[in-house]
Amino acid sequence: MGNNIIIHESRKTKLKWKDVPKFKDEYRWPVVQIQEYEDNLHFKFSGGSIYSPTIYMTIESYRQYTALEIINALDDVGFNTRHSYDAVLKFYHERNLDLGFTRKILKPLKTKTI
């Protein structure tokens, strides 16, 4: 953590997006999809006009970053919209990954066998 997140941007991908949940809102790219492939986090920003073609983004080794760090990195490149924020939080929450808002401070209780 604390490393600079590098985001790769592309106009093409080999990944399949048909069954990936869609997060929608009224923005330049109204549809955001997110999936994991080979330890990387992949985004698809689509649904815009001819002036906003589909954009794919990849964050390598995303598990070393918190959801908040990913959201901030998207903001740095101009892709932090309400629905991309929701997509990242839902993705991290479903996988019990660090959201970055709070830290677990309690250790698990150890039980003694008698």
N, C-alpha and C positions, 0 to 999 in steps of 0.2 A: 504494500500500500504506500501511497505517497509518490509513486512513480508517475511519470507523465504517460497518459493513455494515448496510444497511437490508434487512430481510426483510419482504416482503408476505405476509400470510396470507389464505387464502380457502377457502370451502367448494365453490367451483365452478371449472371450467377448461374451455377449449375444446380443449385438447390431447388427442391420442389416446395412450393408455397401453398398449394391447394388446400391442405388440411390444417394449416397454421392459423390460430385465432387472429381475428382482425380487430384492431382498436381504431375507432372512427371518431372524427371531429371535423369541424369546419376550418381547415387550414389550407395552406398551399399544397401540402401532401396530406389529404384527408384520411388516408388509410396507413396504419403502421402495423407491421408484423415483425415478430421476433422469434428466433429459434437458435438452438445450439447445434453446432456441427464441429467435430474434431477439436474440442476444447475452446472453440471460438464462439463468440456471440454475433449472430448475423441479424441485420435489420433490413426490412424492405419498406421504403417510403413510396407510396403510389397513390393513384387515383386523381392526380392533378390533371392539368390540361397539357396541351402540347408544349406550353411554356414551362411546365414543371414535370419533366419526364421522370419515370421511375428511377429511384436511386437505391443502391444497395450499399450497406456499410458493414464492416467487419471489425470487431474488437478482439484481438488475439489474447488468449489466456485470460479470459474475462474473470475467472474465479478468484484471481488475485486482487480484484477490485470490489468495492462495495457497490450496491445499487446507487447510492448517492454520488459516488465518484463517476459512475457511468453516466448518470443524468447530467452531472456538471460537464463532462466531456462532450456530450451531445449539445449542450448549451454553447460550448466554446466553438463548435462548428456550425451553429445555427439550426440545429434540428431538435431542440428541446421544446416540444409542444406538450400540451396537457395529455394527449393520448400516447405519446411516446414515453412520458413520465409514468403513466398508468401501466403501460406494457412492461417496462423494466421492473417496477415494483411488484407486479403480479408474478412475473417470471422468477424473480429472486425469492419471493415469499413461498411460492409453490415448491421450490427446491430447498427451502430452509437455509438460504444463503444470507450473508450479512447485508442488511439493508443500509447500514452506515449511520443510522440515526441514534441508536442506543447500543450499548455493549452489554453483554451478559456479565454480571458481576458476581453472581452466586455460583459456587462450585456444586456439583452434584453431591447429594448426601450419600455417604457410605454406610451400608448396613452391616452389622455384625451378626454372624450366625452363632447361635448358642448351642 
